[in-house]
Amino acid sequence: VTEPAEARSRLEGGAAREQQRTSGGPSGVIISNGRVVVGVDTHGQLNVGFRPTSLFTGSVDPAGQGSVGLRDTSFIYHGTEAGCDCEGWGVGAELEGGGTVYGSANNHDGIFGLQQVSFTGTDGGSTAMAVSAVPGYLQVVHDFFPSPDSDDLMQAHVTITNTHHNQTYSNVLYRRAMDWDIYPTEFDEMVTIGGTATCAKLVYSNDDGFCDCNPFTPCLDVLVGTTNVDFEDSGPDDHGSQFTFSFGELAPGESAEFDIFYGVSATEEGAKTALRRSRAELFSFGQNSASQSGWTFGTPLTFIFAFREVGGNPEALLRLWGSETCAHCNNTVGSFTCACHAGYTGDGVQCTECAPGSYKEVPGSSECLPCEAGTYLDVSGGTACLACLAGTYQNKTGGTKCLDVDECLDVALNDCDVRAASCV
């Protein structure tokens, strides 16, 4: 397939292309879960015009960007807004007998082939829903809400429906593309992508956040070697992430469904925890390049873009990152279970060491138990308590140390001459 000149031009021009902003207007809504702020436009693409809301009442954007895409609630740390408003999606279908149809929405490139069906949401609220149609062929619903799995995530449940009266599509594609612009190094960010090898519905991925959202259009990788592979801390450069999925054959009235996550976390480890909890299968991290701590530890914020129900296995991320305090990661049909090591308590995804004075002998989700009387433990993460040594005691449960026995208080415990000696 020949790369269209229009698509190729987005990869030639560096930061100059970032200034070709088509800022989001007053449409759409700015919503939040109290931690993550997302600007959702009327077709479900991100980046809408900044304005005062109950989330931030000031009339001037503290980030100086003019649009809101993905931020934390300080409104200063931002991940998608600098330069171009390049975040969006496209859907397409391969028709019987040949030919294709598609529609896409991206505030930088414009709206193509889509018709607005409905949009609901309120500035300062926590939910929004955009319903769009490729008239006569497809309907796409983007339903945004706070993720129940993590405060670091907003979630969008996507439903693609074949609305044709009698045609079965041989293949349905969906693409989501995002140009990461991470504060304070907006055009020199570090990008990570993971989970590509295990997602059966993923057909195309790389760091081209400027890619045309038409899912039938190829995308050039910005940095060579990022296409259809996992990579970590790529950059610094002006790049992002695009993921294209195939949902296969879709008969009239049938739907394909999956989830997208947008988020921010104080550290990279916190972002990984959020994705473990959400059972995500595929992800991209955007991090600043101001210092090594920005991409090594993900501070001050790691920005998150992830997917679920795209043919992957959440267990793959545990294998990718290691299970930390998760002792047993057991595969089950369509899922997995995880249990904390002995000495830790929790649900297996988030584990906490048993506090000093308590212990847990076996892996699992059971609670830590207090040390029995006559025993103690002065460290955390214990699997058993220690017996008090001779000459010491602990009468209470949950002891972190044993107390010295005062033999001088009990004549049965010393052989001092009570008439001519003192017990010391």
Disulfide bonds with the S-S distance in Angstrom:
Cys84-Cys86 1.95
Cys211-Cys219 1.62
Cys326-Cys338 1.39
Cys340-Cys351 1.97
Cys354-Cys368 2.02
Cys371-Cys385 1.97
Cys388-Cys402 1.87
Cys408-Cys423 1.97
